[in-house]
Amino acid sequence: MPTTILIILSVILVSLISFIGLFALSINSKKIKRFLIYFISFSVGALLGDVFIHLIPELIEKNSFNLSTSIYILSGIGIFFILEKFIHWQHCHGNITNNHIHPFAYTNLIGDALHNFIDGTIIAASYFVSIQVGIATTIAVVLHEIPQEIGDFGVLIHGGFTKAKALALNFLSAIASIAGAILTIIMNKTTQNIELILIPITIGGFIYIAGSDLIPELHKETGIKKSIIQLISLILGALVMLALLLLE
């Protein structure tokens, strides 16, 4: 199957994750919270596994891990820091009143669309490295998107949107990943080795998401039994990335 088709199918899959909010509506919030904490652990393992099992080794194999690579990785951390800071600031400063749509809900949509756009560029760039790396990165993005999309759906409801409109707008925000992928495909045709810039940025972004967004959530649970299950879930996430090496 041509690489371009695989890229488009992958970003469509990621976009469809936005409908997870519909599924979340039918589940008790306590059950969601109990389930998500282990899913987040699995996601951490997948993100870090993709970084250290797929992305970094591929850059080393291409003899393209140098000072520029390190700068791009740091840039990825910075980009995701700014993006998350922007979104979280709006979440914290939205004043809640009744019967109208609150500004922070629209801001969340814009921030989420930008995040999804970046996800699209990440997935496309990964496929330009290899199909195996593209599949691994798509899985890592999907796993990260599930808890994020549930959270975003909740923010839109909290901001005053009806459930139907929140679902529709969340999906429109999600399809920004398709635009990101298409732009990267075009850039790949005009800019040689564009993936050698985007992949290090991806590495920085994934490290930031795992270390700053997800792992702190895991530390909120201090019970020994649950912490052990978290660790097992994290290891399983990394093992999934390791198993994908069999696609070579």
MIVOLUM-985638 format. One record per residue (C-alpha): x negated, y negated, z; residue in one letter; residue number from 1. Coordinates in steps of 0.05 Angstrom, whole numbers. Example, Ala and Ser with C-alpha at 12.3 -4.5 7.8 and 13.67 -1.06 7.14 Angstrom:
((-246, 90, 156), A, 1),
((-273, 21, 143), S, 2),
***
This chain:
((0, 0, 0), M, 1),
((-28, -69, -19), P, 2),
((-56, -109, 40), T, 3),
((-10, -168, 26), T, 4),
((52, -124, 33), I, 5),
((26, -95, 98), L, 6),
((14, -165, 125), I, 7),
((85, -188, 107), I, 8),
((116, -125, 137), L, 9),
((76, -135, 201), S, 10),
((97, -207, 211), V, 11),
((170, -190, 196), I, 12),
((165, -137, 251), L, 13),
((137, -189, 299), V, 14),
((192, -238, 280), S, 15),
((246, -186, 295), L, 16),
((220, -181, 367), I, 17),
((257, -247, 379), S, 18),
((322, -207, 382), F, 19),
((297, -172, 445), I, 20),
((336, -226, 482), G, 21),
((401, -193, 460), L, 22),
((378, -128, 491), F, 23),
((357, -164, 555), A, 24),
((427, -192, 564), L, 25),
((456, -123, 577), S, 26),
((405, -105, 632), I, 27),
((405, -127, 704), N, 28),
((352, -181, 715), S, 29),
((320, -142, 772), K, 30),
((312, -81, 727), K, 31),
((281, -125, 673), I, 32),
((231, -154, 722), K, 33),
((213, -85, 749), R, 34),
((203, -58, 678), F, 35),
((166, -119, 650), L, 36),
((110, -119, 701), I, 37),
((87, -51, 677), Y, 38),
((97, -71, 604), F, 39),
((54, -132, 617), I, 40),
((0, -86, 645), S, 41),
((4, -44, 582), F, 42),
((0, -108, 540), S, 43),
((-63, -131, 577), V, 44),
((-96, -64, 560), G, 45),
((-76, -70, 487), A, 46),
((-100, -141, 479), L, 47),
((-167, -129, 512), L, 48),
((-173, -62, 477), G, 49),
((-162, -95, 410), D, 50),
((-216, -147, 427), V, 51),
((-270, -99, 451), F, 52),
((-253, -36, 411), I, 53),
((-234, -66, 344), H, 54),
((-248, -140, 333), L, 55),
((-317, -150, 364), I, 56),
((-346, -85, 336), P, 57),
((-321, -104, 266), E, 58),
((-356, -172, 271), L, 59),
((-420, -138, 294), I, 60),
((-415, -87, 238), E, 61),
((-410, -144, 187), K, 62),
((-471, -177, 219), N, 63),
((-430, -239, 232), S, 64),
((-435, -245, 308), F, 65),
((-478, -307, 319), N, 66),
((-475, -375, 353), L, 67),
((-420, -398, 306), S, 68),
((-379, -337, 326), T, 69),
((-387, -355, 400), S, 70),
((-364, -426, 385), I, 71),
((-303, -400, 348), Y, 72),
((-286, -354, 407), I, 73),
((-291, -413, 455), L, 74),
((-248, -453, 406), S, 75),
((-195, -398, 408), G, 76),
((-194, -402, 484), I, 77),
((-187, -477, 479), G, 78),
((-131, -475, 427), I, 79),
((-89, -426, 468), F, 80),
((-103, -465, 532), F, 81),
((-77, -529, 500), I, 82),
((-17, -493, 471), L, 83),
((3, -459, 536), E, 84),
((-10, -522, 576), K, 85),
((37, -560, 530), F, 86),
((92, -508, 536), I, 87),
((86, -499, 612), H, 88),
((85, -574, 624), W, 89),
((151, -581, 588), Q, 90),
((180, -522, 627), H, 91),
((162, -556, 692), C, 92),
((184, -626, 675), H, 93),
((253, -612, 644), G, 94),
((306, -643, 688), N, 95),
((368, -600, 691), I, 96),
((438, -629, 685), T, 97),
((502, -600, 656), N, 98),
((538, -599, 589), N, 99),
((483, -619, 541), H, 100),
((419, -592, 510), I, 101),
((358, -611, 549), H, 102),
((296, -638, 513), P, 103),
((250, -585, 542), F, 104),
((289, -531, 505), A, 105),
((273, -564, 438), Y, 106),
((201, -573, 459), T, 107),
((197, -500, 478), N, 108),
((222, -482, 408), L, 109),
((168, -525, 376), I, 110),
((113, -496, 420), G, 111),
((137, -425, 408), D, 112),
((140, -436, 333), A, 113),
((68, -460, 334), L, 114),
((48, -400, 375), H, 115),
((83, -354, 326), N, 116),
((50, -390, 267), F, 117),
((-18, -375, 299), I, 118),
((3, -302, 310), D, 119),
((18, -297, 235), G, 120),
((-52, -323, 217), T, 121),
((-83, -275, 267), I, 122),
((-47, -215, 238), I, 123),
((-64, -233, 166), A, 124),
((-137, -246, 182), A, 125),
((-142, -179, 218), S, 126),
((-117, -142, 156), Y, 127),
((-171, -176, 115), F, 128),
((-222, -143, 160), V, 129),
((-191, -74, 152), S, 130),
((-123, -40, 153), I, 131),
((-140, -6, 219), Q, 132),
((-157, -73, 252), V, 133),
((-94, -104, 223), G, 134),
((-50, -49, 252), I, 135),
((-84, -53, 320), A, 136),
((-76, -128, 323), T, 137),
((-3, -124, 301), T, 138),
((11, -75, 358), I, 139),
((-25, -121, 407), A, 140),
((15, -181, 384), V, 141),
((81, -143, 387), V, 142),
((67, -119, 458), L, 143),
((51, -189, 480), H, 144),
((112, -219, 445), E, 145),
((163, -174, 480), I, 146),
((158, -205, 550), P, 147),
((145, -274, 519), Q, 148),
((208, -272, 476), E, 149),
((250, -250, 535), I, 150),
((223, -310, 573), G, 151),
((234, -358, 515), D, 152),
((306, -334, 507), F, 153),
((317, -348, 581), G, 154),
((288, -418, 574), V, 155),
((336, -434, 516), L, 156),
((396, -409, 556), I, 157),
((372, -449, 616), H, 158),
((365, -510, 570), G, 159),
((438, -510, 551), G, 160),
((443, -468, 487), F, 161),
((497, -415, 479), T, 162),
((472, -344, 476), K, 163),
((486, -338, 402), A, 164),
((451, -404, 385), K, 165),
((392, -387, 430), A, 166),
((383, -321, 394), L, 167),
((387, -354, 326), A, 168),
((339, -410, 343), L, 169),
((291, -361, 376), N, 170),
((290, -321, 311), F, 171),
((278, -384, 269), L, 172),
((220, -400, 314), S, 173),
((194, -329, 307), A, 174),
((193, -330, 230), I, 175),
((139, -385, 234), A, 176),
((93, -324, 238), S, 177),
((111, -310, 165), I, 178),
((89, -380, 145), A, 179),
((24, -371, 183), G, 180),
((11, -305, 147), A, 181),
((26, -334, 78), I, 182),
((-20, -394, 90), L, 183),
((-76, -347, 111), T, 184),
((-65, -304, 49), I, 185),
((-71, -367, 6), I, 186),
((-133, -391, 45), M, 187),
((-165, -323, 36), N, 188),
((-161, -331, -39), K, 189),
((-192, -400, -37), T, 190),
((-240, -395, 22), T, 191),
((-291, -339, 24), Q, 192),
((-294, -297, 88), N, 193),
((-239, -338, 123), I, 194),
((-230, -279, 170), E, 195),
((-299, -291, 199), L, 196),
((-271, -356, 228), I, 197),
((-201, -332, 246), L, 198),
((-221, -267, 280), I, 199),
((-267, -300, 332), P, 200),
((-211, -350, 346), I, 201),
((-165, -289, 355), T, 202),
((-214, -258, 404), I, 203),
((-215, -323, 445), G, 204),
((-139, -327, 443), G, 205),
((-128, -255, 464), F, 206),
((-179, -261, 521), I, 207),
((-144, -325, 544), Y, 208),
((-74, -294, 541), I, 209),
((-95, -231, 578), A, 210),
((-138, -267, 630), G, 211),
((-98, -330, 643), S, 212),
((-26, -313, 627), D, 213),
((-16, -239, 640), L, 214),
((-66, -215, 693), I, 215),
((-45, -269, 743), P, 216),
((26, -241, 737), E, 217),
((1, -172, 756), L, 218),
((-33, -199, 818), H, 219),
((34, -224, 845), K, 220),
((49, -150, 860), E, 221),
((6, -127, 919), T, 222),
((37, -60, 936), G, 223),
((-12, -2, 928), I, 224),
((35, 45, 890), K, 225),
((57, -8, 841), K, 226),
((-14, -34, 832), S, 227),
((-38, 37, 815), I, 228),
((18, 43, 763), I, 229),
((-3, -24, 735), Q, 230),
((-75, 0, 728), L, 231),
((-52, 64, 694), I, 232),
((-9, 24, 646), S, 233),
((-68, -22, 631), L, 234),
((-112, 37, 616), I, 235),
((-59, 68, 571), L, 236),
((-55, 3, 532), G, 237),
((-130, 6, 519), A, 238),
((-126, 80, 502), L, 239),
((-74, 65, 448), V, 240),
((-125, 17, 416), M, 241),
((-178, 71, 422), L, 242),
((-132, 123, 390), A, 243),
((-124, 77, 330), L, 244),
((-197, 89, 313), L, 245),
((-172, 156, 286), L, 246),
((-141, 117, 228), L, 247),
((-211, 106, 200), E, 248),
***
